[in-house]
Amino acid sequence: MKERWKLLIILAVFAACWFLPVGSERFWGAVQESLSLVKWYAQEHVLLCLVPAFFIAGAISVFVSQGAVMKYLGPKANKALAYGVAAASGTILAVCSCTVLPLFASIHKRGAGLGPATAFLYSGPAINVLAIILTARILGAELGIARAVGAISFAVIIGLFMHLIFRKEEAARQVEGPVVMPDEEKGRALWQNGLYFTAMIGILVFANWGKPGEGDTGPWAAIFSAKWIVTGVFLVVLVASLALWFKKDELSTWVDSSWTFAQQILPLLLGGVVVAGLLLGGPGGTERGLIPNSWIVAAVGGNSLMANFFASFVGAFMYFATLTEVPILEGLIKSGMGKGPALSLLLAGPALSLPSMLVIRSVMGTKKTVVFVCLVVLLSTVAGFLYGAVF
């Protein structure tokens, strides 16, 4: 069977090379857009988003005991507490669908139940409190509230469905997994570890604080103007914590764990960004991808089920950096996109992307990834259709 698949892949690659449209201006424009997206991603997203996320994931893997993860997110944890913690996490972490991946991989590796882990995977980028506020201010309070309610609900619903669908496999995974040992004495108080993690999360959040709208003089703008000062304070706290409370061998293990996550995730992410840019264009929102933006806009006018499904499906494969979905959606709405498909895209787009799907598959397998993606797309379609029918 494997040899047959290899043959099919070789034939498909050969056919793609045979019919490569090297004489098409559109094709070379899409290639340029793909490279532009990779360059933009490397310049704007890797250092400030992914690197801190890798270090947080490494810290979770090394310094958060398996017992603590199992207590709050494990299969035997209190369900209300587990899903509440997972769903609320997005209000703290202002991350995109790619930045949340090392954190998800880490808690899944530590033994978190599939339901709470996937609830966290969805909520991390989807329940971004900054993005929800921006949505309400720019696209209207109705859409902002609908996005908040839908995202919080989806995190719990998706987690519960994943738990129910794969409960037998998860039971086997927990049996085969390592025995939960009592918490080891690390020589640090709980508040010291808490301060260490708070410093890293603070760096991640404030280093990526979104630029306010033109003419905005509110708290958001004030924080943005002081973002590097706040980030610097958290960095000083982090360095002081490491110097005062951590041993050299612990730091070495932390770095090694972070590097392991980086090696696992970065190649798949960058590959996915290349494909996404080739198909849908670069960061400037131009019409130079193989799939023109005008086709998307034409397909999501009105409020039919097909329009909502198309918005959810395309949004799930597009890549949205943190907060960028709002200005992109503003342009699509002005071009004729319906309110229902707009909500569908908001609920599916930030939570998923082609790069993130590739990494999720490497963590929990093809079958679970397909089910997770289908749940996000279908729930977003239904929510958008109902919202469009009411408003």
C-alpha positions in Angstrom: 0.0 0.0 0.0 2.8 2.4 0.9 4.6 1.7 -2.4 1.3 2.4 -4.3 1.0 5.8 -2.6 4.6 6.6 -3.3 4.0 5.9 -7.0 0.9 8.1 -7.1 2.8 10.9 -5.5 5.6 10.6 -8.0 3.1 10.6 -10.9 1.4 13.6 -9.4 4.6 15.6 -9.0 5.7 14.6 -12.6 2.3 15.7 -14.0 2.6 19.0 -12.1 6.1 19.6 -13.5 4.9 18.6 -17.0 2.1 21.1 -17.0 3.9 23.8 -15.1 2.6 27.1 -16.5 6.0 28.9 -16.7 4.7 31.2 -19.4 1.9 32.5 -17.4 2.2 36.0 -15.9 -0.3 35.0 -13.2 1.8 32.0 -12.2 5.0 34.1 -11.7 2.9 36.7 -9.9 1.7 34.0 -7.5 5.3 32.8 -7.0 6.3 36.3 -6.1 3.4 36.7 -3.7 4.3 33.4 -2.0 7.9 34.5 -1.5 6.7 37.9 -0.3 4.4 36.2 2.3 7.3 34.0 3.5 9.6 37.1 3.8 6.9 39.0 5.7 6.2 36.0 7.9 9.9 35.7 8.8 10.3 39.4 9.5 7.1 40.1 11.4 6.0 36.9 13.0 8.8 34.5 13.8 10.9 36.5 16.2 8.2 38.2 18.2 5.5 35.4 18.1 6.9 32.0 17.5 10.2 32.2 19.4 8.5 33.3 22.7 5.9 30.6 22.1 8.6 27.9 21.6 10.2 28.9 24.9 6.8 28.9 26.7 6.1 25.4 25.2 9.5 24.2 26.3 8.9 25.6 29.8 5.5 23.8 30.0 7.2 20.6 28.9 10.0 20.9 31.5 8.7 22.8 34.5 5.0 22.0 34.5 4.5 18.6 36.1 2.5 16.0 34.3 0.4 15.8 37.5 -0.6 19.4 37.3 -1.7 19.1 33.6 -3.6 15.9 34.4 -5.2 17.6 37.4 -6.7 20.5 35.4 -6.8 19.3 31.8 -6.5 15.5 32.0 -9.3 13.0 31.1 -10.2 12.5 34.8 -10.2 16.2 35.6 -13.4 18.0 36.5 -15.1 18.6 33.1 -16.3 22.1 33.9 -12.9 23.1 35.2 -11.0 21.5 32.3 -13.1 23.1 29.5 -13.3 26.3 31.4 -9.6 26.6 31.7 -9.0 25.6 28.1 -11.7 28.0 26.7 -10.6 31.0 28.8 -7.0 30.7 27.7 -7.6 32.6 24.5 -8.5 35.8 26.5 -4.9 35.7 27.9 -2.9 34.7 24.8 -3.2 37.1 21.9 -1.8 34.5 19.4 -2.5 33.3 15.9 -3.3 29.8 14.7 0.4 29.1 14.2 1.8 30.6 17.5 -0.6 28.5 19.6 0.7 25.2 18.0 3.8 24.7 20.2 1.7 25.4 23.3 -0.9 22.8 22.2 1.8 20.3 21.3 3.3 20.7 24.8 0.1 20.2 26.8 -1.0 17.3 24.6 2.4 15.7 25.2 2.1 16.2 28.9 -1.1 14.1 29.0 -3.9 16.6 28.6 -7.2 15.0 27.5 -8.0 15.4 23.8 -11.2 17.4 24.5 -9.6 20.1 26.7 -6.4 20.1 24.5 -8.4 20.8 21.3 -10.6 23.3 23.1 -7.4 25.1 23.9 -6.2 24.7 20.3 -9.3 26.5 19.1 -9.6 29.1 21.8 -6.0 30.3 21.7 -6.3 32.2 18.5 -10.1 32.4 18.2 -11.0 34.1 21.6 -8.4 36.8 21.3 -9.8 39.6 23.4 -7.9 42.2 21.5 -9.2 41.0 18.2 -12.8 40.8 19.5 -12.6 44.4 20.7 -11.2 45.5 17.4 -13.9 43.6 15.6 -16.6 45.4 17.6 -15.0 48.8 17.1 -14.4 48.5 13.3 -17.0 46.1 12.1 -19.8 46.8 14.6 -20.8 45.7 18.1 -23.2 43.1 16.8 -20.4 41.2 14.9 -18.0 41.6 17.8 -20.4 40.1 20.3 -21.4 37.3 17.9 -17.7 36.5 17.4 -17.1 36.4 21.1 -20.1 34.2 21.9 -19.5 31.9 19.0 -15.8 31.5 19.7 -16.2 30.7 23.4 -19.1 28.3 22.6 -17.2 26.6 19.8 -14.1 25.9 22.0 -16.2 23.9 24.4 -18.4 22.2 21.7 -15.4 21.2 19.6 -13.6 19.8 22.6 -16.6 17.8 23.7 -17.2 16.4 20.2 -13.5 15.5 19.9 -13.6 13.7 23.2 -16.8 11.8 22.3 -15.7 10.8 18.8 -12.2 9.5 19.9 -13.0 8.5 23.5 -11.8 4.8 22.9 -8.5 5.9 21.3 -7.9 8.5 24.1 -8.6 5.9 26.7 -6.0 3.6 25.1 -3.5 6.6 24.9 -3.9 7.3 28.6 -3.4 3.6 29.5 -0.2 3.4 27.3 1.1 6.7 28.4 3.6 7.3 31.3 2.4 6.8 34.8 1.7 10.1 36.5 4.3 10.6 39.2 4.0 12.8 42.3 5.2 16.4 41.7 8.9 16.7 42.0 10.4 19.3 44.3 11.9 21.9 42.0 13.2 24.1 44.8 11.0 27.0 43.8 7.8 28.3 45.3 4.6 28.4 43.3 4.7 32.2 43.0 8.2 32.0 41.6 7.2 29.7 38.8 4.0 31.8 38.3 6.1 34.9 37.9 8.4 33.2 35.4 5.5 32.1 33.2 3.8 35.4 33.6 6.9 37.2 32.4 7.1 35.0 29.2 3.4 35.4 28.5 3.7 39.2 29.0 6.5 39.4 26.5 4.5 37.4 24.0 1.3 39.5 24.4 2.8 43.0 24.6 5.5 42.6 22.0 2.7 41.8 19.5 0.2 44.4 20.7 -1.7 45.5 17.6 -1.5 49.0 16.2 -4.6 51.1 17.0 -6.8 52.7 14.4 -6.0 56.1 13.0 -7.1 58.8 15.4 -7.5 56.4 18.3 -6.5 57.9 21.6 -7.9 55.4 24.0 -6.3 52.8 26.3 -5.4 50.6 23.4 -3.3 53.4 21.8 -1.7 54.2 25.1 -0.6 50.6 25.6 0.7 50.5 22.1 2.8 53.6 22.6 4.4 52.0 25.7 4.5 48.4 24.4 8.3 48.1 24.3 8.6 49.6 27.7 6.1 47.1 29.1 7.8 44.3 27.1 11.2 45.4 28.5 9.9 45.2 32.1 8.7 41.7 31.6 12.0 40.8 30.0 13.9 42.1 33.0 11.6 40.1 35.3 12.2 37.0 33.2 16.0 37.4 33.3 16.0 38.1 37.0 13.8 35.0 37.6 16.2 32.8 35.6 19.3 34.2 37.4 17.9 33.9 40.9 15.8 30.7 40.9 16.9 28.3 38.1 19.9 26.0 37.9 22.2 25.7 34.9 21.1 22.2 34.0 17.4 23.2 34.2 18.0 26.0 31.8 19.9 23.7 29.4 16.9 21.2 29.5 14.5 24.1 28.9 16.4 25.3 25.8 16.7 21.7 24.5 13.0 21.2 24.8 12.2 24.5 23.1 14.5 23.6 20.3 12.8 20.3 19.9 9.4 22.0 19.4 11.0 24.5 16.9 12.4 21.6 14.8 9.1 19.9 14.8 6.9 22.9 13.9 8.9 25.5 11.9 9.5 23.4 8.7 5.9 22.5 8.3 4.8 26.1 9.1 7.1 27.7 6.5 6.0 25.1 3.9 2.4 25.8 4.6 3.0 29.6 4.3 4.6 29.1 0.9 1.5 27.1 -0.4 -0.9 29.6 1.2 0.8 32.5 -0.5 0.9 30.8 -3.8 -2.8 30.1 -3.8 -4.2 33.2 -2.0 -1.6 35.9 -2.4 0.8 37.7 -0.1 0.4 40.0 2.9 -0.7 43.0 0.9 -4.0 41.5 -0.1 -3.3 41.8 -3.8 -5.1 39.8 -6.6 -1.9 38.0 -7.6 -2.5 34.6 -6.0 -3.6 31.7 -8.2 -7.0 32.1 -6.6 -8.0 35.8 -7.1 -9.6 37.7 -4.2 -12.4 38.7 -6.5 -13.5 35.1 -6.9 -13.8 34.8 -3.1 -15.8 38.0 -2.8 -18.1 36.9 -5.6 -18.7 33.6 -3.8 -19.6 35.0 -0.4 -22.2 37.7 -1.1 -25.6 37.2 0.4 -26.3 34.7 3.1 -26.8 31.3 1.5 -25.5 28.1 3.2 -23.1 27.7 0.3 -21.7 31.3 0.8 -21.2 30.7 4.5 -19.6 27.3 3.9 -17.3 28.8 1.3 -16.3 31.6 3.7 -15.6 29.1 6.4 -13.7 26.7 4.1 -11.5 29.3 2.5 -10.9 31.1 5.8 -9.8 27.8 7.4 -7.0 27.5 4.8 -5.9 31.2 4.7 -3.3 32.4 7.1 -4.2 35.4 9.4 -1.6 36.9 11.7 -3.0 38.2 15.0 -5.5 41.0 14.4 -5.0 41.1 10.6 -8.3 39.4 9.9 -10.3 42.5 10.9 -8.9 44.9 8.2 -8.9 42.1 5.6 -12.6 41.4 6.4 -13.4 45.1 6.4 -12.2 45.3 2.8 -14.2 42.2 1.8 -17.4 43.6 3.4 -17.0 46.8 1.5 -16.7 44.7 -1.7 -20.0 43.0 -1.0 -19.4 40.2 1.5 -22.5 39.3 3.5 -22.7 39.6 7.3 -23.2 35.9 7.7 -20.2 34.8 5.7 -18.2 37.5 7.5 -18.9 35.9 10.8 -18.2 32.4 9.4 -14.8 33.6 8.2 -14.1 35.2 11.6 -14.9 32.0 13.5 -12.9 29.7 11.2 -10.1 31.8 9.8 -8.1 32.9 12.8 -8.4 29.4 14.4 -7.0 27.5 11.5 -4.7 27.8 8.5 -3.0 25.5 6.0 0.3 25.7 7.9 -1.3 25.0 11.2 -3.2 22.0 9.8 0.1 20.4 8.8 1.5 20.8 12.3 -1.7 19.6 14.0 -1.5 16.5 11.9 2.0 15.8 13.1 0.8 16.1 16.7 -2.4 14.1 16.8 -2.6 12.3 13.4 -4.6 12.6 10.2 -8.0 11.3 11.4 -8.2 13.6 14.4 -7.0 16.6 12.4 -9.6 16.1 9.7 -12.4 15.8 12.2 -11.1 18.9 14.1 -11.0 21.0 10.8 -14.5 19.7 9.8 -16.0 20.6 13.1 -14.6 24.2 12.9 -15.8 24.6 9.3 -19.3 23.2 9.9 -19.9 25.0 13.1 -18.7 28.3 11.6 -21.0 27.7 8.6 -24.1 27.2 10.7 -23.3 30.1 13.0 -22.7 32.5 10.1 -26.0 31.4 8.4 -28.0 31.9 11.5 -26.4 35.3 12.2 -27.0 36.4 8.6 -30.6 35.3 8.8 -31.2 37.4 12.0 -29.1 40.5 11.1 
